[in-house]
Amino acid sequence: MAKRIFTAVVGLPILIGLLYLGGYYVMGVCIILSVIGMNEYVRGVNKILDHPIKYVFTMLLAAIIVVAMKFNYNSTVPVILICLILVFCGEIFGGNHDLLRGVATVFGLIYIPVLFGHLQLFDALPNGVYYMWMVFVIAFSTDTFAYFIGMFFGKRKLAPAISPKKTVAGAIGGVVFAILAMVAYSLILQKGFNINLPLIPNIVVGFIGSVAGQCGDLTASMIKRETGIKDFGTCLPGHGGILDRFDSILFIIPVVYLYAIYTFGYL
């Protein structure tokens, strides 16, 4: 617990500061998170593959995807398709033909840099920073209260084959408190920043984002269980790796971004 608190005290202000600065600082954060996250993912998945994924190749593709999303979001799908073509050209002409390796590589490129890359897209929206903070409001409130409510009241397991510690009570508690956190955040925006987003849509995105975040957490747990690893990495003392800490956030980012592009006209 002491390590978790120390990491949060040191790392959280740095992350908040860089995200607040916006622009290329956020792109830099996304590149770093994507490259490290891709390295963690490859290291885990390689444990169950007959032929290992190449680290440098996939980390380079991850960085390219993030940069492409920054300068032209419309190029995201074509860039992913080009990455798919490059990956499978490598499988065809690289000597060891491994369909599973190719599929795992493409999945990783969508799962990590594409989802992380959406974090930098809030910059292009009017007052997009206020939407971006929603991602963390939903994630932290869900994670925190799901943990404590599950610990004190959880009896029925949510997905025992994937994550034995997750409980139905914890999942419901996480959703409820994410909604309450979004209500509080809406009032803060209204009273402190004169940002008047409709309350009901904020509640809805709190609900959907919380559910998505918990699915992101379980997705990471499923990958770890299938690959036989406890944590993705060790770069965040007390938390594990980047994917251990940001697993729920990855799934929340695109949910909030979609909400943002359809509601920023209210600002």
N, C-alpha and C positions, 0 to 999 in steps of 0.2 A: 504493500500500500504506500509506503514511504517513497518508493521509486516512482510510482504512478503520480503522486502529488508533486514530486520534484520535477518530473518531465512536464506536467501540466503548467506548473508555475513558470518554468523557463521557456517552454516551447510555445504555449498559447499566446503570450504577448507578442512574440516574434511573428507568428502566423497572422494574428489580427493586424499587426502593423503593416505587414506586406500586402495583405488583402485590402486594407484601407487605402494604401497608396495607389492601388489599381494599375491599369495599363500593363506595361512590360514586367512590372514586379509580380503581378498575378500570373502572367504567362510563365515567368521564371519558376514560380511556385508549382504551377501545373506540370512543367517539364520535369522538375526535380522529383515531384511525387510520382509522376508517371514512369520515369526511368527507374527509380528505386523500386516502385511497386511491380514493374515488369520483371525486374531482376528477382524479386522475391517469388513471384508467380512461377517463373521459369525454373528456379531452383526447386520449388515444390513439385511441379508437374514432371520434371525430369526424373523424379524418383520412380515413376510408374511407366515411363516410356522406354521402348526398346532402343530408340535412337534419340539422344538429347537434343533439345532445342538450342540453337546458337544464341548465346547471351547478347553479344555485341550487335548482331543483326536485328534482333527484336527490340532492343533498347533504342537503337537508332530509328527504327520505324515508329516507335512510340513518340519520340521527340518530334519527328516529322509531322505526325498526325496532329499533335498539339499546336505546332506552329501554323499548320495549314488552317486549323479551326480558328486561330486568332485573326489571321489576315483575310480569310474568306470562308465564312461558315458554309456557304453553298458548295464548297469544294470538299466537304467532309466525306460524303458518300463516295465520290470518285476516288479520293485518296485511299479510302478503305479498300475499295475494289482493286486499285493498283497494288496495294499491299497484299491482298489475297492472291493476285496473279503472281507477284514476286515470290511469295511463300511457296506456292505450288509449282512454280518454275524451278525453284530450288529443290523441291521434292522429286521432280521429274528428272532433272539433270545432275542432281547432287550425289548420286551413287546409291544411297540408302533410301528407297522409296517407302515412305511411312505416312499413310493417310491420317492416322491418329495424331501424329506430330503436327501435321499441317493444320488440322482442325483445331487442335489445342492452341496453336500459335495465333490463328485468326481470332479465336474466342478471346484470348488474352488481350489482343490489340483493341478489341471492342470493349471488353470489360474494364480495362484500366485507362489508357490514354483518352479514349473517346468520352468516357464518363467524367474523368478528371478535367478534360478539356472544356467541358461545359461551364466550369466555374469561372472561366475568363470571359464568357459571353455576356455576363451581366453588365460589363462595362459599356456595351453598345446600347443599353436601354436607358431611358431617362430615370434618374435616381435608382439605377440598377443595384447600387450597393445595399439599399434597404431590402431588396429581394434576396440578395446574396446572404445576408445575415439570417434570413429565414431558414436557410439550409442548416445552419449550426444551432439555431434555436430549436428546431424540430429534432435534430439528431441528438443533442445533448440532453434535452428534456426526456426524450424517449429512452435513451440508454440509461440515464440515471435512475428514473423512476421504475423502469422495467426491472432493473437490478434489485432495488430495495423492496419493491412490492413482491417480486418473485421470491426474494429471500425470506420475507416474513409471512407471506400468505400463499405462496405457490405450492400446490400439491400435485395438480394434474400437469403432466409434461406436455409441452407444445409439440416438439419434434424430437423424441428421445433417440431415434436412430441417427440424427444429425448432430444435435446439441443437447445432451442429457440435462443440462442445468436450466435450460429455457422452460418457462412454465406459461400456462394459459393466463393465469392471474397477472404475471409480469407483463405479458404482451398486451393485455387489455389495459393495465395500469399505464404502460408506456404510451398507448394511444390517447387515453384520457388526459394525461398530463401534457402531452404534446399539443392537444387542442387548447387546454387552458393556457399553456405558454404562448400560443399564437394569439389568443385573446388578449393576454397581457401585452404582447409585443405590438398588437394593433393599437392598443390604448396609448402606449409609449410613443408610437409614431404619430398618432393623432395629436396628443397633448404637447409633445416635445419638439416635433419636427414638422407639424402641419401637413402630414402625409395621411390622407383619408382614403385608405383602401376599404372596400366593403367588408364588413365583419363576417358575414356568412361564407363568402368564398375563402377567406382566411382560415376559417374553421375547417372547411372542406379540404384545403390543401394541407392543413395540419394533420387531419385524419389520414389522407392518402399518403402523405409524406412519411408519417410514422409507420404505416403498414409497409411501405416500400423499404424504409430503412431497416426494419426488422427482417424483411426478406433478404436484403443485402447482407445483413449479419449472418443469416442462416446459409446463404450462398457461399460465403467465405468459409463457414464451418464445414459445409459439405465438401468443398475443395480440400480442406485440411484433412478431413476424415478419409477421403478417398486416396490422398497421397501419403497418409500416415505421418503427418507432421503436427506438432503441437502449436507452433507459431510460425508465421510467414518469415519473420526476421527478428532482429535484436536491436535495431537502431533506435528504438524508443524504449528506454528502460522502464519496466513495469507494465508496458503495453504490448511489447513484441515488435512487430514491424509496421511499416506504413499501411499495409492491407489489413492488419489486425486493428488498427486504430480508425481507419477511414472506411471500413467495410460497409457500414450503414450509410455513411455520407455519400458514397459513390452512387447509391440508388436514389438518394433524395435529391441530388443536384439536378438531374434532368426533369424531375417532377416539378420542382420549384421554377425551373427555367421556363417550362411550358406554361405554367401559371403566370409567370411574369410577362411573357410576350402577348398574352391574351388580356391582361388587365392593366398594363402600364398606362393606358389611355385615361385611367381614373385619376392618375397623379396630377 
